[in-house]
């Protein structure tokens, strides 16, 4: 979150996606990276677009895998 209390593109947050396991939706609490443009993150709009992460690394070419470090707060290698 930036100095104005808004989200920034590229930040990783823990997001509760609920408990519905309906395929192909993600569920449970998991890391997600913010991909929406910062201009959408105005408090009155209340919109943030995220990509959920998974610790199941499948080597899919479109996935970006991140290794945990102090900067990203991840606890396991995560693919987005």
Buried (B, 14 or more C-beta within 10 A) or exposed (E): EEEEEEBEBEBBEEBEBEEEEEEEEBEEEBBBBBEBEEEBBEEEEEEBEBBBBBEEEEEEEEBEBBEEEEEBEBEEBBBB
